[in-house]
Amino acid sequence: MRIKSRLFALITVLFAMALVAAACGNDDDDAPAASTPAPAAATEAPMATEEPMEEEDDMPLAGTVVNILGPETGPEAEGFLAGFEPFEARTGIEVQYSGTRDATTELNLALEGGNPPDIVIIPQPGRIIQFGESGDAVALPQSLLDNIGGAYDPFWFDLATTGGQVYGVPNKGDVKSLVWYSPPLFAENGYEIPSTWAELEALTDQIKADGLTPWCIGIGSGDATGWVFTDWMEDMMLRLQGPDVYDQWVSHEIPFNDPRVVEVAEFVGDIWFEEGNVLGGRDLIAATGFKESSLPIADGDCVLHRQASFAGAFYTEIGASLGPNGDINVFYLPTVSDEFGTVVLGAGTHAVAFTDKPETLAVMEYIGTAEYANARIMADKGGFLSPNREHDTSLYSSDFDRGLADILVSADPFRFDASDLMPGEVGAGEFWRSGTDYVSGSKTAQEFADDTENAWP
């Protein structure tokens, strides 16, 4: 397009010069009218040369590069980059991505050296707050937030807000409020998917009456043993006490040993510790790895397994198909009542800017759009669910992924994993340790709550 425009401009100029020459040749004929087209023709030529300049103005940031650091590697990293292809074509901005499971360490080293990446994908909201308060992260302009904010549950932005400033744009989400099951086993036994907690309790009783084991549960995870228990606590805190109390619990506005927290621990214990409810019984829960605990439902050794969306990979590894007509599927963990809405527990990542260059902010805004989500989904690299309520969930390549996406975007409200939001010595420390002691039987629910409260800094 630019070559054609320049050629047209050159021809126009040459034509104008010819007119001028012709006018000069007629001076002796005293014909001033012949010279008047020359200025008009001359002014048309610059207008023709402005055409490519207008194209360049449409891409004022063309040729710039934005560097992004994140935790996604392999196919997920390929999918992440594929999400930017429409943006790069439209803006001329080049997005470069470096994926590593140790992104936090690389970011800290880069900050120490005074040369951080333009954008970092961060899964821990607490770290986003730290970077915002330290001045390392860039507060997002209100105009950017206005353009994308309405497409999300506001809680996604609350997670990345400190001092009245927002520092993160939602990138992807994970669903935790899920129960995994075997559709063939359900069909064989005439079981129906429960839509209420009362129906889930009735199903549990029916499974036991049929001589099967309702739940597969294991919380073993090496040094991180216990986090599975925290997930159950969080899901039931939302269902029993509601999102407001959940938020107060996370921020320590109520103590960890508040009676409402103890009630939730006992509620979980009533499910886990009742005779015949869990494969292997209470004694094996802490000794069974969380991954290993997910697999027996594929063999029918137990029927239900509550775990986050990432567990799908465990089943595909053993050759199981996923979806309503597959070997393994999921349903939404029912609410106890309608009082608190369609509560969904989850996790996810945010994009955080560490430079305020125009191209950096342009990329940040794009990450928050449905266009980015749709492009990434169409790349079909897996490992991605968008919390953007405006993205096209029909684009997911399987009924299974579409079902997960529908749960995520239908969340009302959505809440982030509590242990990830609590101080490290609590959320990834005493909550795990004392929770494991409670599960193993060496502490009561009250003792677990008291010890975790005492660990709060």
Secondary structure, 3 states (H helix, E strand, C coil): CHHHHHHHHHHHHHHHHHHHHHHHHCHHHCCHHHHCHHHHHHHHHHHHHHHHHHHHHCCCCCCCEEEEEECCCHHHHHHHHHCCHHHHHHHCCEEEEEECCCHHHHHHHHHHCCCCCCEEEECCHHHHHHHHHHCCCCCCCHHHHHHHHHHCCCHHHHCCEECCEECEEEEEEEECCEEEECHHHHHHHCCCCCCCHHHHHHHHHHHHHCCCCCECCCCECHHHCCHHHHHHHHHHHHHHCHHHHHHHHHCCCCCCCCHHHHHHHHHHHHHHHCCCCECCCHHHHCCCEHHHHHCHHHHCCCCEEECCHHHHHHHHHCCCCECCCCCEEEEECCCCCCCCCECEEEEEEEEEECCCCHHHHHHHHHHCCHHHHHHHHHHCCCCCCCCCCCCCHHHCCCHHHHHHHHHHHCCECEEECHHHHCCHHHHHHHHHHHHHHHHHCCCCHHHHHHHHHHCCC
